Amino acid sequence: MGTPTFSLYYELLEPISFLRFGDKFLSNMYYNHNILKYIILYSN
């Protein structure tokens, strides 16, 4: 009985961690994009 509950827990946990990673990655990309925009604006 221990293994099925563990696998179920892992299957629930995996998408959540993936979503959190994707969220971090997207916010990082957005942040870097804004920095690049400011660099381009102030370099001209």
Long-range contacts (C-beta under 8 A, 24 or more apart in sequence): none
